[in-house]
């Protein structure tokens, strides 16, 4: 039986369950304590941001939110 790879930063993964099922993306961040990860351009939400030192104008920004590791499968090395 083949050993399955754990998702790591930079690997290509395929979503196997949920709203984004079938889509492929690159892992940006892994949170091992909560078993979640962030995938590039997957699960993007809009957030209202107050102006601060880095973002002088504030406004609405797009941000990737984490999804559960159990919903993805590693398909290739990135």
C-alpha positions as a printed Julia matrix, in Angstrom:
78×3 Matrix{Float64}:
   0.0    0.0    0.0
   1.36   3.42  -0.96
   2.23   5.8    1.85
   0.17   8.99   1.63
   2.03  12.28   1.88
   1.16  14.91   4.44
   0.39  18.29   2.91
   3.39  20.61   3.24
   4.05  24.17   2.12
   4.62  24.32  -1.64
   2.95  21.0   -2.55
   0.11  20.73  -5.07
  -3.11  19.41  -3.53
  -6.56  18.49  -4.84
  -9.71  19.24  -2.84
 -11.62  15.97  -2.39
 -14.59  17.21  -0.32
 -16.66  20.31   0.27
 -17.53  23.44  -1.68
 -14.29  23.47  -3.71
 -14.24  19.74  -4.57
 -12.15  18.96  -7.65
 -10.08  22.15  -7.6
  -6.28  22.07  -7.44
  -4.0   24.54  -5.7
  -0.67  25.12  -3.99
  -0.38  24.97  -0.18
   0.62  28.34   1.28
   0.49  27.58   5.02
  -0.1   24.52   7.24
  -1.43  24.68  10.8
  -0.61  21.23  12.3
  -2.18  21.91  15.73
  -5.61  22.61  14.22
  -5.22  20.25  11.19
  -5.96  23.06   8.75
  -4.17  24.58   5.78
  -4.43  27.54   3.44
  -4.45  26.91  -0.31
  -3.73  29.56  -2.92
  -6.95  31.07  -4.4
  -9.2   28.54  -2.6
 -11.81  29.52   0.03
 -11.33  33.25  -0.6
 -13.53  35.59   1.47
 -13.93  39.36   1.61
 -12.91  41.12   4.82
 -13.43  44.74   5.8
 -10.14  46.28   6.93
  -9.58  49.46   8.91
  -6.78  51.76   7.74
  -3.43  51.09   9.45
   0.3   51.71   8.85
   0.63  49.06   6.09
  -2.76  49.66   4.46
  -3.34  53.44   4.51
  -6.66  53.34   2.66
  -8.33  50.35   4.35
 -11.39  48.99   2.54
 -12.43  45.49   1.49
  -9.69  42.89   0.99
  -9.75  39.31  -0.3
  -8.27  36.75   2.07
  -7.78  32.97   1.85
  -9.24  31.1    4.82
  -8.09  27.7    6.12
  -9.76  24.39   5.23
  -9.4   21.03   6.95
  -6.5   18.74   6.0
  -8.9   15.78   5.69
 -10.52  17.49   2.68
  -7.36  17.49   0.55
  -5.09  14.96  -1.16
  -1.47  15.6   -2.21
  -1.11  15.1   -5.98
   2.36  16.42  -6.89
   5.49  18.02  -5.54
   5.69  21.76  -6.14
